[in-house]
Amino acid sequence: MKKSILLLPIFFLMLFSCSDAYDIAQDNELLEEDAYVTIGHLRSGLNGVYAAYGPDGGGDALVFNDLFTDNMRRGSSNNGQGSEEYNFLMQPNSDLPTVMWSNRYATINRVNRVLRAYDRLYPNFTTAEKRSADHIKGNLLAMRALCHFDLFQYFTVDYKNASGLSVIKMDFVPASTFDVFPRNTVAEITDFIKQDLTDAKALLNGALALRPGETAVPSDIATYNSVIYLRPVAVDFIRCRLALLEGDYPTAQSLATTLLAGTPLTPRAGYQAMYTDASPGESIFKLSRVINNNSIPGLFYFNFSTTGPIDPFLFASRQLYNTFTSTDIRRTVIYGNIVAGSPEEINAVFPIRKYVGSSDGPRINDVKLFRSSELKLIIAECKARNTDLLGAATEVQQLRANRISGANPLPTYASLNAALTDILLERRKEFAFEGHRYLDLKRIGGEINVGVDRLADDAFTFNAPTSLPAGDYRFTMPIPTTEVSANPTIVQNPNY
């Protein structure tokens, strides 16, 4: 059963030391020590953290990755929405970096507030409550790691330069809203993420382990051990992604292989059901979305009818459509049942149909964040980088066999570049409109000289450029103006 993650409305009194002008306690303000008193309050705080995390928000990862690159074109009801992003206009005052930066640090702040309450309450909990509290803390640390990892990917120029600048590490609640902090180095951020993940997994596993006399994990903990929460397998998934970015390919391959064994690929026959949420399929972590808590269709459409979204202001691109064969289930999931030679195909009228709704409603879909298909392609990439080109080709062929009916010949890779080029293409098809394309072009494309290269027919719809070269500075986001203006210690990314 789906669970609606609702935010407990908590308002904290911020105490500053300088002036009575703003050191005023209002009668209706709720102090943190009053807001968090019981184990139930900690759990509500955790729900608030999950509610705050929003890659499907306007301008965030799910729309940005495809809009800024080559998977979209102007929709039939477009009045200029997305034109700046499609024209590669990225500045510190742009919505995109501001939304990403603000959402992740707001979520981190909520995590740190609940962790502070945990530290205060924990000594007085019963043994059973301490077990539940540890499971809550494990979730919180995992989410803090995930938010820092998101920021690391988008705002770090070079993932492998240990002394290079990354983002701001926040493992505490600032004493004042006027406090400012400099950017930490790549090594400092990656070490911090790894430590949070290590601590999170230990807490989660400890809380989930059966105790003497138990036949099942307590229900309050078991409820939070599902695909819509950061379970131990999801923690290892983040570790796997981070290892890949660091170039630690043996670790990435080992983690991916273990995780894939536990959650195998969804076959072609069940692929569409995964996107309508009739089945979790190969999802390892997804964000629950229910009535009044959904936003994905609104990223691409103006309005909705009783049968689903209508009036699209963004279409899927013709170029992406051309990468699929007619028997590829991924084309059906993204584009629907397009008839060859139909006016829809000829005129590239391609509404994005990956999120058409579920049994919860015509516009409600969970956000798939971690899937086994990604593990399969991570294994392929790691094998290619370890000179096992045949092994890499076999992994890609096996993924295609679960997506495309009919013959799927074994690819032939004559070089690492050829393998990475094909893997990048497969990632484009598998993860379209799931928040990957921009980051994939940044990481892999920069290495093999593949940037954005749109069809002229797609780019013309926005009167936009057809290309953005590999390695362009815009493949790293600028530090937002809101941060730069308030923080004199911050250093902006190059060329902004």
Buried (B, 14 or more C-beta within 10 A) or exposed (E): EBBEBBBBEBEEBBEEEEEEEEEEEEEEEBEBEEBBEEBEBBBBBBBBBBBBBBBBBBBBBBBBBBBBBBBBBBBEBBEEBBBBBBBBEBEBEBBBBBBBBBBBBBBBBBBBBBBBBBEEBBEEBEEEBBBBBBBBBBBBBBBBBBBBBBBBBBBBBEBEEBEBBBBBBBBEBEEEEEEEEEBBBBBBBBBBBBEBBBBBBBBBBEBBEEEEEEEEBBEBBEEBBBBBBBBBBBBBBBBBBBBBBBEBBEBBBBBBBEBBEEBEBBEBEBBBBBBBBEBBBBBBBBBBBBEEBBBBBBBBBBEBEEEBBEBBBBBBBBBBBEBBEEBBBBBBBBBBEBEEEEEBBEEBBBBBBBBBBBEBBBBBBBBBBBBBBBBBBBBBBBBBBBEBBBBBBBBBBBBBBBBBEEEBEEBEBEEBBBBBBBBBEBBBBBBBBBBBBBBBBBBBBBBBEBBBBBBEEBBEBBEBEBEBBBBBEBBBBBBBBBBBEEBEEBEBBEEB
